[in-house]
C-alpha cells in the first residue's frame, strides 16, 4: 500500500505527524511525505533549506518532498496569510510536477490549522485516483474566530464553503475529539464519513531515564516542586494565566513553574516574568523531543492551559496525551472535552480556563498532598493512556482504515 502524507508541517518541526509517518511505514506500507520548508514556530526558514525550489530528503527511510512556501515571519496576520496561501499555491502548482509518474492508494492529510492546506490534496487525490482521508486537528472556520485571526463574518462564511468542499471530496473525515462530531457533521453531507481517531503518543514512561548532567534543567527541577508546562507558547494557550497564578504563589519558594517551549507569545511572557520579578517562573525555550522524557520524569505535576473559548473546549491539545503517558498528576486549566478526559481518567485537578486564582489553588493542593496520594493520579493517567491513546494500537487502526477505504 502506497500512502501519500500531505502536511504543511513536518520534521524538523515538532508535530505528531512525524511519529505517525515513521510508525506507519513498514514492509506493507510505503510512505511519501509532501510538506513545506520548515519554519515553525520561530517563523524563519531553517538553515539548509531555501524558500524557492523543490527539495527532497530522507527521514528515517521516508521520502520527504518539500515544496516552496513563504515563512510565517513574526506571526503577523499578513505573514500567516501569505504562509498559508503560499503552501496552497505551491501544492497546486508544484506538487503534481514533484509527484509525476507516481501512484498512490491513499492520500492522508494531517490537518492542524490551516485546514485549507487540504485543498491541493483534494486535487492530488483526484489526479492519482487515490482515496482521501483528512485528519481534522482544529475546527474551521471556528478556529479563525477563536484566535481573533478573522472577525469578518463574510470571510468566515467563505472559509466555511471551502471547508464544505474539502469534506465533500474526502472519502474519510477523521476527528481527534468526540466534541468535533457535531460541528463537523454540520458541514458534511455524508455523516458516515466521520470517524473518531484521537491523537496519540509514544509511551514516554518507557523513555524516562536519569542521564541528565548535574547542571541540566531536569536536575534542577528535582530540587523543587516543579510545575511543568510543555509546548507552544501562543495565544490560545493562555500562558498569561500561568504567570498570574505564579504571581499568587510567589512567596512559596519551593514551587517553581517551568515553561518548556516557544511561540508567538514567548517574548511577551518573558517580559511579564521580568516586570513582575517572578523568580518562580523559568522559561527554558524550545527543547528537542529527546530532552522531554527526563523533563517529564523530573516534574512534580504537569500543567495544561487554554483560553476560555467555546471552540477550544472541543479540542484535545496534543500535549494531554503526552502528559497521560508520562504518568504524572495533571493540573488542567481549561474547559470542555479535555477537562472531561482528565476528570474521567482521575488523572488530576481541573479548574476553569483563565482562572489564575483557582489554578494557583490546584497547584497548592497538589503541593500539600501526601506523595502517595498524588502518585495515584499519575497511575490513573497511565491506565487511561494505555486504554485510549496508545501509539501502536492507533497506528494499526489507521492502517486498517486505509485498507477499508481502498476496498470500499
C-alpha positions, 0 to 999 in steps of 0.5 A, a space after each residue: 500500500 502506497 500512502 501519500 502524507 500531505 502536511 504543511 508541517 513536518 520534521 524538523 518541526 515538532 508535530 505528531 505527524 512525524 511519529 505517525 509517518 515513521 510508525 506507519 511505514 513498514 514492509 506493507 506500507 510505503 510512505 511519501 511525505 509532501 510538506 513545506 520548508 520548515 519554519 515553525 514556530 520561530 517563523 524563519 526558514 531553517 538553515 539548509 533549506 531555501 524558500 524557492 525550489 523543490 527539495 527532497 530528503 530522507 527521514 528515517 527511510 521516508 521520502 520527504 518532498 518539500 515544496 516552496 512556501 513563504 515563512 510565517 515571519 513574526 506571526 503577523 496576520 499578513 505573514 500567516 496569510 501569505 504562509 498559508 496561501 503560499 503552501 496552497 499555491 505551491 501544492 497546486 502548482 508544484 506538487 503534481 510536477 514533484 509527484 509525476 509518474 507516481 501512484 498512490 492508494 491513499 492520500 492522508 492529510 494531517 490537518 492542524 490549522 490551516 485546514 485549507 492546506 487540504 485543498 491541493 490534496 483534494 486535487 492530488 487525490 483526484 489526479 492519482 485516483 487515490 482515496 482521501 482521508 483528512 485528519 481534522 486537528 482544529 475546527 474551521 472556520 471556528 478556529 479563525 474566530 477563536 484566535 481573533 485571526 478573522 472577525 469578518 463574518 463574510 470571510 468566515 462564511 467563505 472559509 466555511 464553503 471551502 471547508 464544505 468542499 474539502 469534506 465533500 471530496 474526502 472519502 474519510 473525515 477523521 476527528 481527534 475529539 468526540 466534541 468535533 462530531 457535531 460541528 463537523 457533521 454540520 458541514 458534511 453531507 455524508 455523516 458516515 464519513 466521520 470517524 473518531 481517531 484521537 491523537 496519540 503518543 509514544 509511551 514516554 514512561 518507557 523513555 524516562 531515564 536519569 542521564 541528565 548532567 548535574 547542571 541540566 534543567 531536569 536536575 534542577 527541577 528535582 530540587 523543587 516542586 516543579 510545575 511543568 508546562 510543555 509546548 507552544 507558547 501562543 495565544 490560545 494557550 493562555 500562558 498569561 494565566 500561568 504567570 498570574 497564578 505564579 504571581 499568587 504563589 510567589 512567596 512559596 519558594 519551593 514551587 517553581 513553574 517551568 515553561 518548556 517551549 516557544 511561540 508567538 507569545 514567548 517574548 511577551 511572557 518573558 517580559 511579564 516574568 521580568 516586570 513582575 520579578 517572578 523568580 518562580 517562573 523559568 522559561 527554558 525555550 524550545 527543547 528537542 523531543 529527546 530532552 522531554 522524557 527526563 523533563 517529564 520524569 523530573 516534574 512534580 505535576 504537569 500543567 495544561 492551559 487554554 483560553 476560555 473559548 467555546 471552540 477550544 473546549 472541543 479540542 484535545 491539545 496534543 500535549 494531554 496525551 503526552 502528559 497521560 503517558 508520562 504518568 504524572 498528576 495533571 493540573 488542567 486549566 481549561 474547559 470542555 472535552 479535555 477537562 472531561 478526559 482528565 476528570 474521567 481518567 482521575 488523572 488530576 485537578 481541573 479548574 476553569 480556563 483563565 482562572 489564575 486564582 483557582 489554578 494557583 489553588 490546584 497547584 497548592 493542593 497538589 503541593 500539600 498532598 501526601 506523595 502517595 496520594 498524588 502518585 495515584 493520579 499519575 497511575 490513573 493517567 497511565 491506565 487511561 493512556 494505555 486504554 485510549 491513546 496508545 501509539 501502536 494500537 492507533 497506528 494499526 487502526 489507521 492502517 486498517 482504515 486505509 485498507 477499508 477505504 481502498 476496498 470500499 
